Amino acid sequence: MNELIMPHNVGVKNVLDSMKEVLALYKKVTGNYRPMLDGERYLTDREVSEILKVSRRTLQEYRNDGILPYVLLGGKVLYRERDLEELLEKCYHPAYRTTDK
């Protein structure tokens, strides 16, 4: 038996809902996509402050103190992802284990 495909049909509604979920996920994933420039990814001060869990004012202090390199382009501050990784590696302190004997 031939059925008309109608939006109120349960099967059609489920497919449409699934497609909406996939589209929302796609937008979420691609919304943060940043193409690389010469193999480097650049992050905004907002992104870096979220990653490091510090305020944007603290990032300003890091810039002023020469702690974190940056690029100033048209009034916008950008950070190379590699510089951020190098700073974190440099500041890394491994945990020391003590053995109880």
Beta strands, then each sheet from edge to edge (+ up, - down):
strand 1: 42-44
strand 2: 71-73
strand 3: 76-80
sheet 1: 1+ 3- 2+
end
